[in-house]
């Protein structure tokens, strides 16, 4: 039974007002999608326009958090207004609202808001971004002042949530990533693919010292050599780039690119080849290789000299050394396969003492942090054993750590040359020494 009947004119006015609310909701939703989907280039193009409205648009661009908070507040204000006005209009028409009428009203209102206020504007926004921005700029600018206290509250809550997220973001460790890698790749990935993924995970955690060629293994030539002596050494080395030093290897003068000498190969022994030296790139031992790779790309160099805390030459690292940490060993015609170790059987190996611990862990499929507690400042297998024995051991002496049993095979007066490594059932993480 109708208690109140509105006139036809009043009904039209009510419906027009309801349509205006839906239209504003559509424009604001479209503005949200437009403002926050612009590329950097599109923003620059829009900012280059002139006029009073453009100044307002630029101010909105300059405060994105305030803009987003304002859009959300205006949109929800419009949604609430649509719902309230629809309920009022229904009551004016029917006089009362029953349970069935209320359910029907909720469904119709939700559909209209979702379709006209959200779906439709977002469908057309890609082709009419500038239209939505210009149509709503003044409304949003005025609203940003009207609702500023509420906007500040929303921004404050958002900043608090962001801060808590930032604190939690970096708590995942490399070990967690490696474990996640193991349980997610499963049987779908080959061993080579898993090795590459492990290399990527550990990449940012490796320092130059861990993968550099140590000082004693660097091939470098004296700047005092005459041209014929130099070419003879170059032919025997097989390298395309070599460091050049003055007096000692701690005084690197520069890097010689062999290709620069090719046009002068017929010159006599007095040829001043030193003029072709290029400046060396020097880095500290603790520089991470992910940063070093960026430096190599930026400076367009392929080799860096690693220096210790006293400025002396500690080692040398190349672009190839860095890439090998991801893709594995890269061998060319000048490399000797497995020159650092020989596998005797499934559980026994002979390693060179100069083998880097990082490479040793790769071969033995061990975590590269397994020796952190006992290695001290050492980065080679020989250095690790010196730390374990606390002296230069004799041939035949043994020591064990974790699951590895080390037996000294060859030494000289200064260093451990070769060591036998046997994998035994994992013991507790302690050191056991056995004399020969």
C-alpha positions in Angstrom: 0.0 0.0 0.0 1.4 3.4 -1.0 1.6 5.9 1.8 3.2 8.6 -0.2 3.2 9.1 -3.8 5.8 11.5 -5.3 4.9 13.6 -8.3 6.3 12.8 -11.7 8.4 16.0 -11.6 9.9 15.2 -8.2 10.7 11.6 -9.3 12.6 12.9 -12.3 14.6 15.3 -10.1 15.4 12.5 -7.7 16.5 10.2 -10.5 18.6 12.9 -12.1 20.3 13.6 -8.8 21.0 9.8 -8.4 22.4 9.7 -11.9 24.7 12.7 -11.1 26.1 10.8 -8.0 26.8 7.7 -10.1 28.4 9.8 -12.8 30.7 11.5 -10.2 31.6 8.1 -8.8 32.5 6.9 -12.3 34.6 9.9 -13.0 36.5 9.6 -9.7 37.1 5.9 -10.2 38.4 6.7 -13.7 40.6 9.4 -12.3 42.1 7.0 -9.8 43.0 4.6 -12.5 44.3 7.4 -14.8 46.5 9.2 -12.3 48.2 6.0 -11.1 48.6 4.2 -14.4 50.5 6.9 -16.2 54.0 6.1 -17.4 56.8 8.5 -16.6 56.8 9.7 -20.2 53.0 10.3 -20.1 53.4 12.3 -16.9 56.1 14.5 -18.5 53.8 15.1 -21.5 50.9 16.1 -19.3 53.0 18.4 -17.1 54.3 20.3 -20.2 50.8 21.7 -20.9 49.9 25.2 -19.6 46.9 26.8 -18.1 45.3 27.3 -14.6 43.8 23.8 -14.6 47.2 22.4 -15.5 48.7 24.0 -12.4 46.1 22.2 -10.3 46.9 18.9 -12.0 50.6 19.3 -11.3 49.9 19.9 -7.6 47.9 16.7 -7.5 50.8 14.8 -9.2 53.2 16.3 -6.6 51.4 14.7 -3.6 50.4 11.2 -4.7 49.7 9.8 -1.3 47.4 12.8 -0.5 45.7 12.3 -3.9 45.1 8.6 -3.4 43.6 9.3 0.1 41.4 12.0 -1.2 40.1 9.8 -4.1 39.3 7.0 -1.7 37.4 9.4 0.7 35.5 11.1 -2.1 34.5 7.7 -3.7 33.3 6.2 -0.4 31.5 9.5 0.4 29.7 9.1 -3.0 28.9 5.4 -2.4 27.4 6.2 1.0 25.4 9.1 -0.6 24.0 6.9 -3.3 22.9 4.2 -0.8 21.4 6.8 1.6 19.6 8.6 -1.2 18.3 5.3 -2.7 16.9 4.3 0.6 15.3 7.7 1.0 13.8 7.6 -2.5 12.4 4.1 -2.0 10.8 5.1 1.3 9.3 8.2 -0.3 7.8 6.1 -3.1 6.6 3.1 -1.1 6.2 4.6 2.4 7.9 1.7 4.1 10.8 -0.7 3.5 10.2 -4.4 4.1 12.8 -7.1 4.4 12.3 -8.2 0.8 12.4 -4.6 -0.4 15.7 -4.0 1.5 17.4 -7.1 0.0 16.3 -6.1 -3.5 17.5 -2.5 -2.8 20.9 -3.8 -1.7 21.3 -5.9 -4.8 20.3 -3.2 -7.2 22.4 -0.5 -5.5 25.5 -2.8 -5.4 25.1 -3.6 -9.0 24.8 0.0 -10.1 27.8 1.1 -8.0 30.0 -1.8 -9.2 29.0 -1.5 -12.9 28.7 2.3 -13.3 31.1 3.4 -10.6 33.9 0.8 -11.0 33.8 -1.4 -14.1 32.7 1.0 -16.8 35.2 3.8 -16.1 38.1 1.3 -15.8 37.2 -0.2 -19.1 37.4 3.2 -20.9 40.3 4.7 -18.9 43.1 3.5 -21.1 41.9 5.5 -24.1 40.7 8.5 -22.1 43.2 9.1 -19.3 43.5 12.8 -19.9 39.7 13.2 -20.0 39.2 11.7 -16.6 42.1 13.7 -15.1 40.9 17.0 -16.5 37.3 16.3 -15.5 38.0 15.6 -11.9 41.1 17.7 -11.2 39.2 20.7 -9.7 36.9 18.4 -7.6 39.8 16.4 -6.2 41.9 19.6 -5.5 39.0 21.2 -3.5 38.3 17.8 -1.8 41.9 17.5 -0.8 41.5 20.6 1.4 38.0 19.7 2.7 39.0 16.2 3.7 42.7 16.9 4.6 42.4 15.9 8.4 40.9 12.6 7.4 43.5 12.1 4.6 46.3 12.7 7.1 44.9 9.9 9.3 44.8 7.5 6.4 48.3 8.5 5.2 49.7 8.0 8.7 48.1 4.5 9.0 49.5 3.7 5.6 53.0 4.8 6.5 52.9 2.8 9.7 51.9 -0.3 7.8 54.7 0.3 5.2 57.3 0.8 8.0 56.3 -2.5 9.6 56.4 -4.3 6.2 59.9 -2.8 5.5 61.2 -4.2 8.9 59.9 -7.7 8.0 61.0 -7.6 4.4 64.6 -8.4 4.8 64.5 -11.0 7.6 64.6 -13.9 5.1 68.1 -15.4 4.9 70.1 -16.9 2.1 69.7 -20.2 3.8 65.9 -19.8 3.7 66.1 -18.9 0.0 68.2 -22.0 -0.7 65.8 -24.2 1.2 62.8 -22.6 -0.7 64.7 -23.3 -4.0 65.2 -27.0 -3.1 61.5 -27.6 -2.2 60.1 -25.7 -5.2 62.3 -26.8 -8.1 61.8 -30.5 -7.3 62.2 -32.9 -10.3 61.1 -30.3 -12.9 64.5 -28.6 -13.1 67.8 -30.2 -14.2 70.8 -30.2 -11.9 72.4 -27.5 -14.1 69.3 -25.3 -13.8 69.3 -25.7 -10.0 73.0 -24.8 -9.9 72.3 -21.6 -11.8 69.4 -20.7 -9.4 71.6 -21.4 -6.4 74.3 -19.1 -7.9 71.7 -16.3 -8.4 70.5 -16.7 -4.8 74.0 -16.5 -3.3 75.3 -14.0 -5.8 74.9 -10.9 -3.6 76.5 -12.6 -0.6 79.9 -13.3 -2.2 82.8 -11.0 -1.9 85.7 -10.5 -4.3 88.1 -12.2 -1.9 86.1 -15.4 -2.1 86.5 -15.9 -5.8 89.6 -13.9 -6.8 92.8 -15.5 -8.1 95.2 -15.2 -5.2 98.3 -13.2 -5.5 100.6 -16.2 -6.0 98.6 -17.4 -9.0 98.4 -14.0 -10.9 100.2 -13.9 -14.2 101.7 -10.5 -14.4 104.7 -9.0 -16.3 107.4 -6.5 -15.4 107.3 -3.1 -17.0 111.1 -3.4 -17.5 110.8 -6.2 -20.1 111.9 -5.3 -23.6 109.3 -6.0 -26.4 110.7 -9.3 -27.5 110.8 -10.7 -23.9 107.3 -9.5 -23.4 105.9 -11.1 -26.5 107.6 -14.4 -25.6 105.9 -14.4 -22.2 102.6 -13.4 -23.7 102.7 -16.3 -26.1 103.4 -18.7 -23.3 100.6 -17.3 -21.0 97.7 -17.4 -23.4 95.9 -14.5 -21.8 94.4 -11.5 -23.6 94.9 -9.1 -20.7 97.7 -9.0 -18.2 98.6 -6.7 -15.3 101.9 -4.9 -15.6 103.9 -4.1 -12.5 106.9 -1.9 -11.6 109.5 -3.6 -9.3 107.0 -5.8 -7.4 103.5 -7.0 -8.0 102.3 -4.7 -5.3 103.0 -1.8 -7.7 100.6 -2.4 -10.6 101.2 0.1 -13.3 98.2 -0.8 -15.5 96.6 -3.5 -17.6 98.0 -4.4 -21.0 95.5 -5.5 -23.7 97.3 -7.9 -26.0 95.1 -6.8 -29.0 96.7 -3.3 -28.8 100.1 -4.9 -29.6 99.0 -6.8 -32.7 99.6 -3.8 -35.1 103.1 -3.5 -33.7 104.1 -7.2 -33.7 107.0 -6.6 -36.1 108.7 -3.9 -34.0 112.1 -4.4 -32.6 113.0 -5.1 -29.0 113.3 -1.4 -28.2 109.6 -0.7 -29.0 108.0 1.3 -26.2 105.1 -1.0 -25.5 104.4 0.6 -22.1 102.6 3.4 -23.8 99.7 1.1 -24.5 99.0 0.4 -20.8 95.4 1.2 -19.6 94.7 2.3 -16.1 94.0 -0.5 -13.6 90.8 -0.8 -11.7 91.5 -1.4 -8.0 88.9 -2.8 -5.5 88.9 -3.8 -1.8 88.8 -7.5 -0.8 85.3 -7.1 0.8 83.6 -5.7 -2.3 80.5 -7.7 -3.2 80.5 -9.2 -6.7 77.0 -8.0 -7.6 78.3 -4.4 -7.1 81.5 -5.3 -9.0 79.5 -6.6 -11.9 77.7 -3.3 -12.2 81.0 -1.5 -12.0 82.4 -3.6 -14.8 79.4 -2.8 -17.0 79.5 0.9 -16.2 83.3 1.3 -16.7 83.5 -1.3 -19.5 86.4 -3.2 -18.0 86.8 -6.9 -17.6 89.4 -7.1 -14.8 90.0 -5.7 -11.4 93.0 -5.8 -9.0 92.0 -6.7 -5.5 94.1 -4.9 -2.8 94.4 -5.6 0.9 94.2 -3.1 3.7 97.8 -2.0 3.2 97.3 -1.3 -0.5 99.2 -4.4 -1.6 98.0 -6.7 -4.3 95.9 -9.5 -2.8 94.5 -11.0 -6.0 92.9 -10.5 -9.3 89.2 -11.0 -10.4 87.8 -11.0 -13.9 84.3 -10.7 -15.4 84.6 -14.5 -16.2 85.1 -15.2 -12.5 81.9 -13.4 -11.7 79.8 -15.0 -14.5 81.0 -18.4 -13.4 79.4 -17.9 -10.0 76.0 -18.1 -11.8 76.5 -20.4 -14.8 79.3 -22.6 -13.5 82.8 -23.2 -14.8 83.6 -21.7 -18.2 86.4 -23.5 -19.9 88.2 -22.5 -23.1 91.0 -24.1 -25.1 93.6 -22.7 -22.7 91.9 -24.1 -19.5 92.8 -27.4 -18.1 89.8 -29.4 -17.0 89.5 -30.1 -13.3 93.0 -28.7 -12.7 92.2 -28.0 -9.0 91.0 -31.4 -8.0 90.9 -35.1 -9.0 88.0 -37.4 -8.0 89.3 -40.8 -6.9 85.9 -42.3 -6.1 82.4 -41.3 -5.0 83.6 -40.0 -1.7 87.3 -39.2 -2.1 89.0 -36.3 -3.9 92.5 -34.8 -4.2 92.5 -31.0 -4.1 95.1 -28.4 -4.7 95.8 -26.4 -1.5 95.2 -23.2 -3.4 91.6 -24.1 -4.2 89.2 -21.4 -3.1 86.8 -22.5 -0.3 84.0 -21.2 -2.4 84.9 -23.5 -5.3 85.6 -26.4 -2.9 82.0 -26.1 -1.5 80.6 -26.1 -5.0 82.4 -29.3 -5.9 81.5 -31.0 -2.6 77.9 -29.6 -2.8 78.3 -28.1 0.7 76.9 -24.9 2.1 79.4 -22.1 1.5 79.1 -21.0 5.1 80.1 -24.4 6.6 83.7 -23.3 7.5 82.8 -19.7 8.6 83.5 -20.5 12.3 87.0 -21.9 11.8 88.4 -20.5 8.6 89.5 -17.1 10.1 90.6 -14.8 7.3 91.4 -17.7 5.0 89.6 -18.1 1.7 91.6 -21.1 0.3 91.6 -24.8 1.3 95.2 -24.6 2.3 94.5 -21.6 4.5 91.6 -23.4 6.2 93.9 -26.3 7.0 96.5 -24.0 8.5 93.8 -22.6 10.7 92.7 -26.1 11.8 96.2 -27.3 12.5 97.4 -23.9 13.8 100.7 -24.7 12.1 102.1 -26.0 8.8 101.3 -29.7 8.9 103.4 -32.6 7.7 102.6 -35.1 5.0 100.2 -37.8 6.2 98.7 -35.7 9.0 94.9 -35.7 9.2 92.2 -33.5 10.6 88.4 -33.6 10.3 85.7 -31.0 10.3 82.0 -31.4 9.7 81.7 -34.3 7.3 85.1 -34.0 5.8 88.3 -35.8 6.6 91.4 -34.0 5.4 94.7 -35.8 4.8 97.8 -33.8 3.8 99.3 -35.3 0.6 102.0 -32.7 -0.3 103.6 -29.7 1.4 106.6 -27.5 0.9 108.4 -25.1 3.2 105.7 -22.4 2.9 102.4 -23.9 2.0 100.1 -26.9 1.6 100.2 -28.1 -2.0 97.8 -31.0 -2.1 95.2 -32.6 0.3 93.0 -35.7 0.2 89.4 -35.0 1.1 87.1 -37.9 2.1 83.4 -37.5 2.9 82.5 -39.4 6.1 79.2 -39.6 8.0 78.5 -36.1 9.4 79.9 -35.6 12.8 79.3 -32.8 15.3 80.8 -29.5 14.1 84.1 -29.8 16.0 87.7 -30.3 14.9 89.5 -33.6 15.4 93.3 -33.8 14.7 95.1 -37.0 14.0 98.8 -37.1 13.7 100.5 -39.2 11.1 
